Amino acid sequence: MGRAAPPGKPPACPFRVGQAVSRRIRPEIRVPRFRPLLFAALLALGLAASWPAFAQIREGAYDVEGTNPDGTTYDGQFLLRAGPGGAWVANWRVANENIMGLGLIQAGVLAVSFVVNGRPGVAVFEVEPDGRLRGSWTTGGGLGTEMLTPK
């Protein structure tokens, strides 16, 4: 192990024929110290992401503040109530319009389909920590936004 073999000859064996090998060869495995910390951080992040939001979407009446795709604003009322088979029934009262919708709540998100002036639409809302619902909607002519505040 200390001397190099001459060119063209295989290296000499450090052991003699018939000599017992008493040394065990142990591969050295080095685990960087940051890996356990990284694992703990990722585990904590995963658990925090899976915790439910502080506020939940709830059945009841809400005040509506919205913006149409053209930038004009509106206000009104919104009523959300449990429907059949896990569905939710939504009712907007905006200006002279009464708009009915059918929706579902999945992973803290409320999605509602509706028809207004003969055009189908969809609205999607996420719950804010204070219980308000912030969302977007479309009937195919751009995106509108709404903030629903519980009464």
Buried (B, 14 or more C-beta within 10 A) or exposed (E): EEEEEEEEEEEEEEEEEEEEEEEEEEEEEEEEEEEEEEEEEEEEEEEEEEEEEEBEBEEEBBBBBBBBBEEEEBEBBBBBEEEEEEEBBBBBEBEEEEBEBBBBBEEEBBBBEBEBEEEEBBBBBBBBEEBBBEBBBBBEEEEBBBBBBBE
